[in-house]
Amino acid sequence: MATERLVVVGGDAAGMSAASQARRLKGPAELEIVAFERGHFTSYSACGIPYWVGGRVAERDDLIARTPEEHRARDIDLRTRTEVVELDLPGSRVRARDLDTGSESWTGYDKLVLATGARPVRPRLPGIGAHGVHGIQTLDDGQRLMDTLRRTEGRRAVVVGAGYIGVEMAEALVERGYDVTVLHRGEQPMATLDPDMGGLVHSAMNRMGIRTVSRAEVTKILTDEEGRARAVATSAGGEYEADVVVLGIGVEPRTALARAAGLPLGPSGGILTDLSMRVRGHENIWAGGDCVEVLDLVAGRTRHIPLGTHANKHGQVIGSGVGGGYATFPGVVGTAVSKVCDLEIARTGLREKDALEAGLRFVTATITSTNTAGYYPGAAEMTVKMLAERRTGRLLGVQIVGGAGAAKRVDIAAVALTAGMTVDQVVSLDLGYAPPFSPVWDPVLVAARKAVSAVRSAGV
C-alpha cells in the first residue's frame, strides 16, 4: 500500500492535535505528515500569554505543551519559520516560503489540514505599525511584547479594546506596574456581555486603578521622532500618553489562503466545514481552530468563536478523519470565562443583541446572590442574568459576574443549553450544596426561578 502524505498548515492547537491524532492511528509507513508553522513555537497556550506578561506564569516555555522537537520525535516533519503562501487545489500541493532565507518550494499532498488560526484586528490608522504597538495572538506576539516591555523605560500603557484580550492584558500590565488606560468604542467593556453586566466589569476595572474610557474611537497612534508610539488619539479629541500600546480589539480568521483558493467562507470570514470538520465540497481537505466558523446550537447559525477549547477538539476530530476513523464536532453554545482582578466573568448562549438578531422573543431575569451561604466567611456577591424564550421558556443564555466560584457556574448553563432545557427544567436540577460552596438555592437556580416567573407573566 502506497504511503499517503498529510500536509498541515499551522502548528498550534488544531493543527498539531490533528497531526498527533492522525499519527496515533497511522504509522509512518502508511502516512507521512508534513506540518508548516510560520512562528517559532508549536502547541502552546495563547490563552496563558496575559498571565505570563503579568508575572503569574514565570517562564514563556511554561506555556508550551509540546515543542517542535517533541513533534519531530513522533515522526512528524514539522517545519517552523515556514509560511504557506499558496494553495494549488487542482494540483494538490502547497507553496511554502522559508521566512529566514526567502526560498520557496512546492509540497504535494493527499490530504490537507488548514489550521491557520486568527490574527489580531489592526484598523488602518496612522501610526498603527509604529514600534511599541502590539497585537496579541501568538506566542511570538507575546515574546515581542515582552521584549518591548523590557526595553521601555516609561510605565504608561494604552490598551485599545475591552474584550477578553483587552481586559486580561490591562490587568497583566497593571500587575507589571504600568499606569493603564483602556479605550473602547462600546457603552461598557466586555461587549460579549450585555451592557448592564459590562457595567459591573467597568466598576471592577476602576477599583483596580485601570482608567476605562467608553465610546472612545481611536483615530491615530502618535509617534516620536524615532517612530515609536507615544500617545493614542481619539475622535473626541483626547490624547492618551503611552509608552506601549496593546491592541485588544479582537481577532479575525486568518483565511486569505482559503479565500484565494476559492474555499467556502461564512459571514465572519471563517472557513465552512461539515460536522467532521471537512471543508464543504472538498473530500480531502479539513479545517479547524480559529480559522473556521462553527454552528451555534442556540441561534442555529455559524459563528466565529476563537477558543483553544474548540481548536483542540477540532484537531481530534480532524485527526480521526484523516486516520480513517470518524468523529464529529456538533457545535457550540458560546461559553467563555475570564477575570479582572478578583472579579470573575462568564457567559454562554445568547446576549439580548444576539437573540434580537436571531428573531427570538425573550424575557430576561437578573438576580444578585452570593457565591457561598451568606453567613459563611468570605461570601462574595454574584450577579446572574438569564435569557429565556418567551413562549417556550427555552433557556437562551446566561451571564455571570461575581466573586470566586462565579465563572465556572456558567458550565451548568452550558450543559442546559446544549440539552435544550427550559428554565423550568433548570430550576429542578440537583446541584451540589454545602455552605462553603453555595447558598441552599444556587444563584443559577434563583435566576432560573425568576426567569420562569417572567415567562409566565409574559404569556404567549
C-alpha positions as CSV (number, residue, x, y, z in Angstrom):
1,M,0.0,0.0,0.0
2,A,1.4,3.4,-1.0
3,T,2.2,5.9,1.6
4,E,-0.1,8.9,1.7
5,R,1.0,12.4,2.6
6,L,-0.8,14.7,5.0
7,V,0.1,18.4,4.9
8,V,-0.9,20.5,7.9
9,V,-0.8,24.3,7.7
10,G,-0.5,25.8,11.2
11,G,1.4,24.3,14.1
12,D,-0.7,25.2,17.2
13,A,-3.7,23.6,18.9
14,A,-5.9,22.4,15.9
15,G,-3.1,21.7,13.5
16,M,-0.8,19.7,15.8
17,S,-3.7,18.0,17.6
18,A,-4.8,16.8,14.1
19,A,-1.3,15.7,13.2
20,S,-0.8,13.9,16.5
21,Q,-4.1,12.1,16.4
22,A,-3.6,11.0,12.8
23,R,-0.1,9.7,13.8
24,R,-1.7,7.6,16.6
25,L,-4.0,6.0,14.0
26,K,-1.5,5.5,11.2
27,G,2.2,4.9,11.3
28,P,4.9,6.5,9.1
29,A,4.7,3.6,6.6
30,E,1.0,4.5,5.9
31,L,1.0,8.2,6.4
32,E,3.7,10.8,6.0
33,I,2.9,14.0,7.9
34,V,4.4,17.4,7.0
35,A,3.4,20.4,9.1
36,F,4.2,24.1,8.4
37,E,4.3,26.7,11.1
38,R,5.2,30.4,10.4
39,G,6.3,31.1,14.0
40,H,9.0,29.7,16.3
41,F,6.6,27.8,18.6
42,T,4.1,24.9,18.5
43,S,1.3,23.5,20.7
44,Y,1.2,26.4,23.2
45,S,-1.4,28.1,25.3
46,A,-2.1,31.5,23.7
47,C,-4.7,32.0,26.5
48,G,-1.9,32.0,29.0
49,I,0.0,34.9,27.5
50,P,-1.6,37.6,29.7
51,Y,-0.6,35.6,32.8
52,W,3.0,35.3,31.6
53,V,3.1,39.1,30.8
54,G,1.6,39.8,34.3
55,G,4.1,37.5,36.0
56,R,1.8,34.8,37.3
57,V,3.4,32.4,34.9
58,A,7.1,32.5,35.4
59,E,8.5,31.5,32.0
60,R,7.4,31.6,28.4
61,D,8.1,27.9,27.9
62,D,5.7,27.0,30.7
63,L,3.0,27.7,28.1
64,I,4.3,25.2,25.6
65,A,2.7,21.8,25.8
66,R,4.8,20.2,23.1
67,T,7.9,21.6,21.4
68,P,8.8,21.2,17.7
69,E,11.5,18.7,18.6
70,E,8.9,16.6,20.5
71,H,6.6,16.5,17.5
72,R,9.5,15.6,15.2
73,A,10.4,12.7,17.6
74,R,6.9,11.4,16.8
75,D,7.6,11.2,13.1
76,I,6.0,14.5,12.1
77,D,8.1,16.5,9.7
78,L,7.5,19.9,11.3
79,R,8.9,22.9,9.6
80,T,8.9,26.1,11.7
81,R,9.5,29.6,10.4
82,T,7.9,28.4,7.2
83,E,4.8,30.1,5.8
84,V,2.4,28.5,3.3
85,V,1.7,31.3,0.8
86,E,-0.4,29.5,-1.8
87,L,-2.8,26.6,-2.1
88,D,-2.9,24.8,-5.5
89,L,-6.1,22.7,-5.1
90,P,-6.2,21.3,-8.6
91,G,-2.6,20.2,-8.3
92,S,-2.9,19.0,-4.6
93,R,0.1,21.0,-3.5
94,V,1.1,24.0,-1.3
95,R,3.8,26.6,-1.9
96,A,5.8,27.4,1.2
97,R,8.3,30.1,2.0
98,D,11.2,29.8,4.4
99,L,10.9,33.1,6.4
100,D,14.6,33.2,7.2
101,T,16.1,32.5,3.8
102,G,13.2,33.6,1.5
103,S,13.4,30.3,-0.5
104,E,10.2,28.7,-1.7
105,S,9.2,25.2,-2.6
106,W,6.1,23.2,-3.5
107,T,4.9,20.2,-1.4
108,G,2.3,17.8,-2.7
109,Y,-0.4,16.3,-0.5
110,D,-3.0,13.6,-0.5
111,K,-4.8,15.1,2.5
112,L,-4.7,18.7,3.7
113,V,-5.5,20.3,7.0
114,L,-5.9,24.1,7.3
115,A,-5.3,25.4,10.8
116,T,-4.1,28.9,10.0
117,G,-5.6,30.4,13.2
118,A,-6.7,34.1,13.6
119,R,-5.0,37.4,13.6
120,P,-5.4,40.5,15.8
121,V,-7.7,43.1,14.2
122,R,-5.5,46.1,13.2
123,P,-7.5,49.0,12.0
124,R,-6.0,51.1,9.2
125,L,-5.0,54.1,11.3
126,P,-2.0,56.4,11.0
127,G,0.8,55.0,13.2
128,I,-0.7,51.6,13.7
129,G,2.6,50.0,12.5
130,A,4.7,52.0,14.9
131,H,7.2,50.4,17.2
132,G,5.6,49.7,20.6
133,V,2.2,48.8,19.1
134,H,1.4,45.2,19.7
135,G,-1.4,42.7,18.8
136,I,-1.5,39.6,21.0
137,Q,-2.5,36.3,19.3
138,T,0.6,34.0,19.1
139,L,3.4,33.2,21.4
140,D,5.7,35.1,19.0
141,D,3.4,38.2,19.6
142,G,3.8,37.7,23.3
143,Q,7.5,37.5,23.1
144,R,7.7,40.7,21.0
145,L,5.6,42.5,23.6
146,M,7.8,41.2,26.5
147,D,10.9,42.4,24.6
148,T,9.3,45.9,24.3
149,L,8.3,46.0,28.0
150,R,11.9,45.1,29.0
151,R,13.4,47.8,26.8
152,T,10.9,50.6,27.6
153,E,11.7,52.9,30.5
154,G,8.3,54.5,30.7
155,R,5.4,53.0,32.6
156,R,2.3,54.1,30.7
157,A,0.2,51.7,28.6
158,V,-2.8,52.1,26.5
159,V,-5.0,49.1,25.7
160,V,-7.3,49.6,22.7
161,G,-10.4,47.5,23.1
162,A,-12.1,46.0,26.1
163,G,-12.9,42.5,25.1
164,Y,-11.4,39.4,26.7
165,I,-7.9,40.1,25.4
166,G,-8.1,43.8,26.3
167,V,-9.3,43.3,29.8
168,E,-6.8,40.5,30.5
169,M,-3.9,42.5,29.1
170,A,-4.9,45.5,31.1
171,E,-4.8,43.5,34.3
172,A,-1.4,42.0,33.3
173,L,0.1,45.4,32.6
174,V,-1.2,46.8,36.0
175,E,0.4,43.8,37.7
176,R,3.7,44.8,36.0
177,G,3.4,48.2,37.5
178,Y,2.1,50.1,34.5
179,D,-0.4,53.0,34.5
180,V,-3.1,51.6,32.2
181,T,-5.8,53.3,30.2
182,V,-8.3,51.2,28.2
183,L,-10.0,52.8,25.3
184,H,-13.0,51.2,23.7
185,R,-15.9,52.1,21.4
186,G,-18.7,50.5,23.3
187,E,-21.0,51.7,26.1
188,Q,-19.3,49.3,28.5
189,P,-16.3,47.0,28.5
190,M,-16.8,43.3,27.6
191,A,-19.1,43.6,24.6
192,T,-19.6,39.8,24.9
193,L,-21.9,40.7,27.8
194,D,-25.0,42.9,27.8
195,P,-24.2,46.5,28.8
196,D,-25.8,46.1,32.2
197,M,-23.4,43.3,33.1
198,G,-20.5,45.0,31.4
199,G,-21.1,47.9,33.8
200,L,-20.1,45.6,36.7
201,V,-16.8,44.9,34.9
202,H,-16.2,48.6,34.3
203,S,-16.6,49.2,38.1
204,A,-14.1,46.5,38.9
205,M,-11.6,47.9,36.5
206,N,-11.9,51.3,38.0
207,R,-11.4,49.8,41.5
208,M,-8.2,48.2,40.3
209,G,-6.9,51.5,39.1
210,I,-7.5,50.9,35.4
211,R,-8.7,54.0,33.6
212,T,-11.5,52.9,31.3
213,V,-12.8,55.3,28.6
214,S,-16.0,54.3,26.9
215,R,-17.2,55.5,23.5
216,A,-13.6,56.3,22.5
217,E,-13.0,55.8,18.8
218,V,-9.2,55.6,18.2
219,T,-8.2,57.7,15.2
220,K,-4.4,57.8,15.3
221,I,-1.3,56.4,17.0
222,L,1.0,59.4,17.6
223,T,4.8,58.7,17.3
224,D,8.0,60.3,18.4
225,E,10.9,61.3,16.2
226,E,12.2,57.7,16.3
227,G,8.9,56.3,15.1
228,R,7.9,54.9,18.5
229,A,4.3,55.1,19.8
230,R,4.0,58.0,22.3
231,A,0.2,58.5,22.5
232,V,-3.2,57.4,21.2
233,A,-5.7,60.0,19.8
234,T,-9.4,59.6,19.8
235,S,-12.3,61.1,17.8
236,A,-13.4,63.1,20.8
237,G,-10.1,65.0,20.7
238,G,-8.4,63.3,23.6
239,E,-4.8,62.1,23.6
240,Y,-3.6,59.4,26.0
241,E,0.1,59.1,26.5
242,A,1.6,55.7,26.0
243,D,5.0,54.0,26.1
244,V,3.4,50.8,24.9
245,V,0.1,50.2,23.0
246,V,-1.7,46.8,23.1
247,L,-4.4,46.1,20.6
248,G,-7.2,44.1,22.2
249,I,-9.8,44.8,19.6
250,G,-10.4,41.2,18.8
251,V,-9.3,38.8,16.2
252,E,-10.5,37.7,12.7
253,P,-10.0,34.4,11.0
254,R,-6.7,34.2,9.0
255,T,-8.2,32.9,5.8
256,A,-6.5,34.7,3.0
257,L,-5.1,31.4,1.6
258,A,-8.5,29.8,1.7
259,R,-10.2,32.8,0.1
260,A,-7.6,32.9,-2.7
261,A,-8.1,29.2,-3.3
262,G,-11.9,29.6,-3.5
263,L,-12.8,27.6,-0.4
264,P,-16.2,28.4,1.1
265,L,-16.3,31.1,3.8
266,G,-19.0,32.2,6.2
267,P,-20.4,35.6,7.2
268,S,-17.5,36.2,9.6
269,G,-14.9,35.2,7.0
270,G,-14.2,31.8,8.6
271,I,-13.9,28.6,6.6
272,L,-17.1,26.5,6.5
273,T,-16.9,22.8,7.3
274,D,-19.3,19.9,7.9
275,L,-19.6,18.2,11.2
276,S,-16.5,16.1,10.6
277,M,-14.5,19.3,10.0
278,R,-14.1,18.6,6.3
279,V,-14.2,21.8,4.2
280,R,-17.6,21.8,2.5
281,G,-17.3,20.4,-1.0
282,H,-13.8,19.0,-0.6
283,E,-13.3,15.4,0.4
284,N,-9.6,15.5,1.3
285,I,-9.4,19.0,2.9
286,W,-10.1,19.6,6.6
287,A,-10.0,22.9,8.6
288,G,-10.2,23.6,12.3
289,G,-9.3,26.1,15.0
290,D,-9.6,29.9,14.9
291,C,-9.8,30.0,11.1
292,V,-13.3,28.3,10.9
293,E,-16.9,29.1,11.7
294,V,-18.8,26.7,13.8
295,L,-22.5,26.0,14.4
296,D,-24.1,28.0,17.2
297,L,-26.5,25.4,18.7
298,V,-28.7,28.1,20.3
299,A,-29.0,30.6,17.4
300,G,-28.9,27.9,14.7
301,R,-26.3,29.6,12.5
302,T,-22.5,29.6,12.1
303,R,-20.3,31.9,14.1
304,H,-16.6,32.6,14.5
305,I,-15.7,31.8,18.1
306,P,-11.9,31.5,18.5
307,L,-11.1,29.5,21.6
308,G,-8.4,26.9,22.4
309,T,-11.0,24.5,23.8
310,H,-12.7,24.3,20.4
311,A,-9.4,24.2,18.5
312,N,-8.1,21.1,20.4
313,K,-11.5,19.3,19.8
314,H,-11.4,20.2,16.1
315,G,-7.9,18.7,15.9
316,Q,-9.0,15.5,17.5
317,V,-12.0,15.2,15.1
318,I,-9.8,16.0,12.1
319,G,-7.1,13.6,13.0
320,S,-9.6,10.8,13.4
321,G,-11.0,11.5,9.9
322,V,-7.5,11.7,8.4
323,G,-6.5,8.5,10.1
324,G,-9.5,6.5,8.8
325,G,-11.8,6.9,11.8
326,Y,-14.9,9.0,12.3
327,A,-15.7,11.8,14.7
328,T,-17.8,14.9,14.7
329,F,-17.9,18.4,16.2
330,P,-21.6,19.2,16.5
331,G,-21.3,22.8,17.5
332,V,-21.0,25.2,20.4
333,V,-23.2,27.3,22.7
334,G,-20.7,30.2,23.1
335,T,-19.2,29.6,26.6
336,A,-16.4,31.8,27.7
337,V,-14.9,32.8,31.0
338,S,-12.4,35.5,32.1
339,K,-11.4,37.6,35.1
340,V,-10.2,41.0,36.1
341,C,-8.6,41.3,39.5
342,D,-10.9,39.2,41.8
343,L,-14.0,39.6,39.5
344,E,-14.9,36.5,37.5
345,I,-16.7,37.0,34.2
346,A,-18.6,34.3,32.3
347,R,-21.2,34.0,29.5
348,T,-22.8,31.3,27.5
349,G,-25.6,31.3,24.9
350,L,-27.1,34.5,23.5
351,R,-27.0,38.1,24.7
352,E,-30.0,40.3,24.2
353,K,-28.5,41.6,21.0
354,D,-27.9,38.1,19.7
355,A,-31.5,37.0,20.5
356,L,-32.9,40.0,18.7
357,E,-30.8,39.3,15.6
358,A,-32.0,35.7,15.6
359,G,-35.6,36.9,15.7
360,L,-36.3,35.4,19.1
361,R,-38.9,36.8,21.5
362,F,-37.4,36.6,25.0
363,V,-37.6,37.6,28.6
364,T,-34.7,38.4,31.0
365,A,-34.1,37.8,34.7
366,T,-31.3,39.3,36.7
367,I,-30.5,38.4,40.4
368,T,-27.8,39.1,42.8
369,S,-26.8,36.4,45.3
370,T,-23.6,35.2,46.9
371,N,-21.1,32.5,45.9
372,T,-21.4,30.8,49.3
373,A,-24.0,30.7,52.0
374,G,-24.4,34.4,53.1
375,Y,-23.3,33.7,56.6
376,Y,-20.2,31.8,55.5
377,P,-16.9,33.8,56.0
378,G,-15.7,35.4,52.8
379,A,-19.1,35.3,51.0
380,A,-18.9,37.5,47.8
381,E,-21.6,38.9,45.6
382,M,-22.5,37.3,42.3
383,T,-24.9,38.7,39.6
384,V,-26.6,36.2,37.2
385,K,-28.5,37.3,34.2
386,M,-30.6,34.8,32.3
387,L,-32.4,34.9,28.9
388,A,-35.4,32.6,28.1
389,E,-37.6,32.3,25.1
390,R,-40.9,34.0,25.8
391,R,-43.3,31.3,24.5
392,T,-41.5,28.1,25.3
393,G,-39.3,29.0,28.3
394,R,-36.3,27.5,26.5
395,L,-33.0,28.7,28.1
396,L,-31.2,31.1,25.6
397,G,-28.3,32.5,27.5
398,V,-26.6,33.2,30.9
399,Q,-24.1,35.8,32.0
400,I,-22.4,35.7,35.4
401,V,-20.2,38.3,37.0
402,G,-19.0,37.9,40.6
403,G,-16.5,36.7,43.1
404,A,-14.7,33.4,43.5
405,G,-16.6,30.5,42.1
406,A,-18.8,32.6,39.9
407,A,-17.4,31.9,36.5
408,K,-17.4,28.1,36.4
409,R,-21.1,28.1,37.4
410,V,-21.7,29.0,33.8
411,D,-20.9,25.4,32.9
412,I,-24.3,24.5,34.5
413,A,-26.0,26.7,31.9
414,A,-23.7,25.5,29.1
415,V,-24.9,21.9,29.7
416,A,-28.5,23.0,29.9
417,L,-28.2,25.0,26.6
418,T,-26.7,22.0,24.9
419,A,-29.5,19.8,26.1
420,G,-32.1,22.4,25.0
421,M,-33.6,22.6,28.5
422,T,-36.2,25.1,29.6
423,V,-35.8,27.4,32.6
424,D,-38.4,25.2,34.4
425,Q,-36.1,22.2,34.0
426,V,-33.1,24.2,35.1
427,V,-34.9,25.0,38.4
428,S,-35.2,21.3,39.0
429,L,-31.5,20.5,38.6
430,D,-30.0,18.6,41.5
431,L,-26.9,20.7,42.2
432,G,-24.4,20.2,45.0
433,Y,-24.9,22.2,48.1
434,A,-22.8,22.9,51.2
435,P,-22.4,26.4,52.9
436,P,-18.7,26.8,51.7
437,F,-19.8,26.3,48.1
438,S,-23.2,27.7,47.6
439,P,-26.4,29.1,49.2
440,V,-29.1,26.5,49.6
441,W,-30.6,27.9,46.4
442,D,-27.7,28.2,44.0
443,P,-27.6,31.6,42.2
444,V,-28.2,29.9,38.8
445,L,-31.3,28.3,40.2
446,V,-32.5,31.5,41.7
447,A,-32.1,33.2,38.3
448,A,-34.0,30.3,36.7
449,R,-36.9,30.7,39.1
450,K,-37.1,34.4,38.3
451,A,-37.0,33.6,34.6
452,V,-39.8,31.1,35.0
453,S,-41.9,33.8,36.6
454,A,-41.0,36.2,33.7
455,V,-42.0,33.6,31.1
456,R,-45.4,33.0,32.8
457,S,-46.1,36.7,33.2
458,A,-45.2,37.4,29.6
459,G,-47.7,34.8,28.3
460,V,-47.6,34.0,24.6
